[in-house]
Amino acid sequence: MHIIVLVKQVPNTSDVRIDPKTGNLVREGVESVMNPEDRHALEAALQVKDKIDASVTAISMGPPQAIEVLCEALGMGADRGVLVSDRAFAGADTWATSTTLGLAIRRLGEFDLIVAGRQAIDGDTAQIGPQVAEFLGIPQLTYVTWVDVEPQKVTVERRVETGCERVEAPTPVLLTCLSAINRPRYPTVAGLLNSTAPRAPIEVWNAADIGAKAYDVGLLGSLTQVMETFTPKEARNTEYLEGTPSAIASALIEAFRGKNIRLGD
Ligand SMILES: Cc1cc2nc3c(=O)[nH]c(=O)nc-3n(C[C@H](O)[C@H](O)[C@H](O)COP(=O)(O)OP(=O)(O)OC[C@H]3O[C@@H](n4cnc5c(N)ncnc54)[C@H](O)[C@@H]3O)c2cc1C
C-alpha cells in the first residue's frame, strides 16, 4: 500500500501578520514548523504502516527551506520525501497550489491513500485536500477523527455539525483529518540523523519535473487575486465589561436595554 501525506511548512503561530505594503506574510522572526494537523495526518499514515505492509511518501510544495518539514517527516518514519519547489509556483492561490500538488502526485504514480490536514494555520482555507481530490478524480473524506484501512477500502468516522458519521470509501481516496484522530509520535534521533544525511531520500522537483505549464501554477495559474489586505480597525466606542460573570451579565443586559434590544424573558 502506498500512502501519500501532504505536509505544509507554516509559521509557528496562528497570529499571522501581513505586511501592509507588500501584502505578503511576515515570516521574519517567526519560527517555521510542520502544520500541526499535518503531523496528525502523518501519524495516521504511520499507524497504517505499523500494521500492514505500506510505504509512506511525504510531499510538500514550498520554498527550499520547506525541506525541513520533510526531514522531520522522515524522522517520524516516512520512507520518502518530495519537495515541489520552483520560482514558478510563487504567488499561488489554493487552486494553483492544488494543481501543483496534484501534478506531483500524478508523477509519484500509483497510490492507495492520500492524507492531509484539514487546514493550515496560516492560509486557513481548508481547500487544498478537497481540491487535490477533485484534481485527481478520487473520493474525499473530510474532518476525519478515526480511520481503519483495509485492502481496497477505508472506513472513517468524520465530524459533522450534528455529531459524527461513519462512512467508507474504496481506495484510492483522500482523507483530511482533525487533530482528534491521534497523538503524533516524536521523530526518533536515528530517524532525524538519517534524514539529514546527504543520502536522505528527499527529492526536489521543479515545474518541468511535474510537467507544469507556466499558466497552470503560481500567480499565472491562480484564479483569485488579492486586491488588498488590511487589518480591520478596532471598533470605536468599545466598552469593556469587567467584574464577576454575573456582574458582567447584568451590565450586558443593561447595555442591551439601553439600545432597545429586546431580550427574551
Ligand atoms: C487569493 C490568494 C492568493 C494567495 N497568494 C499567495 C502568495 O502570493 N504567496 C503565498 O505564499 N501564498 C499565497 N496564498 C496562500 C496559498 O495559496 C495557500 O497558503 C496555499 O494554497 C495553501 O492553502 P491553505 O494554507 O489555506 O491550506 P489548507 O487548505 O488550509 O490546508 C489543508 C491541508 O492541505 C495540505 N497543504 C496545504 N498547502 C500545502 C503545501 N504547500 N504543500 C503540501 N501540503 C499542503 C496540508 O495537509 C494542509 O493541512 C494565497 C492564497 C489566496 C487565497
The ligand as an SDF file (V2000), in Angstrom:
LIG
                    3D

 53 58  0  0  0  0  0  0  0  0999 V2000
   -6.1190   34.6770   -3.3350 C   0  0  0  0  0  0  0  0  0  0  0  0
   -4.9220   34.0440   -2.6910 C   0  0  0  0  0  0  0  0  0  0  0  0
   -3.6470   34.4750   -3.0260 C   0  0  0  0  0  0  0  0  0  0  0  0
   -2.5330   33.9350   -2.4140 C   0  0  0  0  0  0  0  0  0  0  0  0
   -1.3020   34.3920   -2.7350 N   0  0  0  0  0  0  0  0  0  0  0  0
   -0.2140   33.8720   -2.1230 C   0  0  0  0  0  0  0  0  0  0  0  0
    1.0910   34.3780   -2.3840 C   0  0  0  0  0  0  0  0  0  0  0  0
    1.2550   35.2890   -3.1760 O   0  0  0  0  0  0  0  0  0  0  0  0
    2.1540   33.8070   -1.7540 N   0  0  0  0  0  0  0  0  0  0  0  0
    1.9640   32.7880   -0.8590 C   0  0  0  0  0  0  0  0  0  0  0  0
    2.9420   32.2760   -0.2960 O   0  0  0  0  0  0  0  0  0  0  0  0
    0.7430   32.3190   -0.5820 N   0  0  0  0  0  0  0  0  0  0  0  0
   -0.3520   32.8350   -1.1720 C   0  0  0  0  0  0  0  0  0  0  0  0
   -1.5800   32.3780   -0.8630 N   0  0  0  0  0  0  0  0  0  0  0  0
   -1.7010   31.3240    0.1280 C   0  0  0  0  0  0  0  0  0  0  0  0
   -1.6010   29.9980   -0.5360 C   0  0  0  0  0  0  0  0  0  0  0  0
   -2.4370   29.8940   -1.6310 O   0  0  0  0  0  0  0  0  0  0  0  0
   -2.0220   28.9620    0.4760 C   0  0  0  0  0  0  0  0  0  0  0  0
   -1.1160   29.0170    1.5510 O   0  0  0  0  0  0  0  0  0  0  0  0
   -1.9650   27.5690   -0.0880 C   0  0  0  0  0  0  0  0  0  0  0  0
   -2.7290   27.4590   -1.2450 O   0  0  0  0  0  0  0  0  0  0  0  0
   -2.4870   26.5570    0.8960 C   0  0  0  0  0  0  0  0  0  0  0  0
   -3.7610   26.9390    1.3430 O   0  0  0  0  0  0  0  0  0  0  0  0
   -4.0390   26.9030    2.8610 P   0  0  0  0  0  0  0  0  0  0  0  0
   -2.8440   27.3920    3.5810 O   0  0  0  0  0  0  0  0  0  0  0  0
   -5.3310   27.5760    3.0880 O   0  0  0  0  0  0  0  0  0  0  0  0
   -4.1550   25.3330    3.1290 O   0  0  0  0  0  0  0  0  0  0  0  0
   -5.3680   24.4780    3.6460 P   0  0  0  0  0  0  0  0  0  0  0  0
   -6.2780   24.1710    2.5250 O   0  0  0  0  0  0  0  0  0  0  0  0
   -5.9470   25.0990    4.8640 O   0  0  0  0  0  0  0  0  0  0  0  0
   -4.5170   23.1900    4.0190 O   0  0  0  0  0  0  0  0  0  0  0  0
   -5.1210   21.9080    4.1940 C   0  0  0  0  0  0  0  0  0  0  0  0
   -4.0510   20.8600    4.0990 C   0  0  0  0  0  0  0  0  0  0  0  0
   -3.5600   20.7930    2.7690 O   0  0  0  0  0  0  0  0  0  0  0  0
   -2.1750   20.4450    2.7970 C   0  0  0  0  0  0  0  0  0  0  0  0
   -1.3940   21.5290    2.2130 N   0  0  0  0  0  0  0  0  0  0  0  0
   -1.7120   22.8460    2.1140 C   0  0  0  0  0  0  0  0  0  0  0  0
   -0.7300   23.5250    1.4990 N   0  0  0  0  0  0  0  0  0  0  0  0
    0.2230   22.6260    1.2060 C   0  0  0  0  0  0  0  0  0  0  0  0
    1.5060   22.7090    0.5950 C   0  0  0  0  0  0  0  0  0  0  0  0
    2.0060   23.8680    0.1300 N   0  0  0  0  0  0  0  0  0  0  0  0
    2.2370   21.5670    0.4830 N   0  0  0  0  0  0  0  0  0  0  0  0
    1.7510   20.3920    0.9310 C   0  0  0  0  0  0  0  0  0  0  0  0
    0.5740   20.2580    1.5310 N   0  0  0  0  0  0  0  0  0  0  0  0
   -0.1830   21.3540    1.6570 C   0  0  0  0  0  0  0  0  0  0  0  0
   -1.8090   20.2170    4.2650 C   0  0  0  0  0  0  0  0  0  0  0  0
   -2.0120   18.8480    4.5580 O   0  0  0  0  0  0  0  0  0  0  0  0
   -2.8330   21.0730    4.9880 C   0  0  0  0  0  0  0  0  0  0  0  0
   -3.0800   20.6460    6.2980 O   0  0  0  0  0  0  0  0  0  0  0  0
   -2.7030   32.9100   -1.4600 C   0  0  0  0  0  0  0  0  0  0  0  0
   -3.9850   32.4620   -1.1270 C   0  0  0  0  0  0  0  0  0  0  0  0
   -5.0990   33.0080   -1.7390 C   0  0  0  0  0  0  0  0  0  0  0  0
   -6.4760   32.5090   -1.3580 C   0  0  0  0  0  0  0  0  0  0  0  0
  1  2  1  0
  2  3  1  0
  2 52  2  0
  3  4  2  0
  4  5  1  0
  4 50  1  0
  5  6  2  0
  6  7  1  0
  6 13  1  0
  7  8  2  0
  7  9  1  0
  9 10  1  0
 10 11  2  0
 10 12  1  0
 12 13  2  0
 13 14  1  0
 14 15  1  0
 14 50  1  0
 15 16  1  0
 16 17  1  0
 16 18  1  0
 18 19  1  0
 18 20  1  0
 20 21  1  0
 20 22  1  0
 22 23  1  0
 23 24  1  0
 24 25  2  0
 24 26  1  0
 24 27  1  0
 27 28  1  0
 28 29  2  0
 28 30  1  0
 28 31  1  0
 31 32  1  0
 32 33  1  0
 33 34  1  0
 33 48  1  0
 34 35  1  0
 35 36  1  0
 35 46  1  0
 36 37  1  0
 36 45  1  0
 37 38  2  0
 38 39  1  0
 39 40  1  0
 39 45  2  0
 40 41  1  0
 40 42  2  0
 42 43  1  0
 43 44  2  0
 44 45  1  0
 46 47  1  0
 46 48  1  0
 48 49  1  0
 50 51  2  0
 51 52  1  0
 52 53  1  0
M  END
$$$$
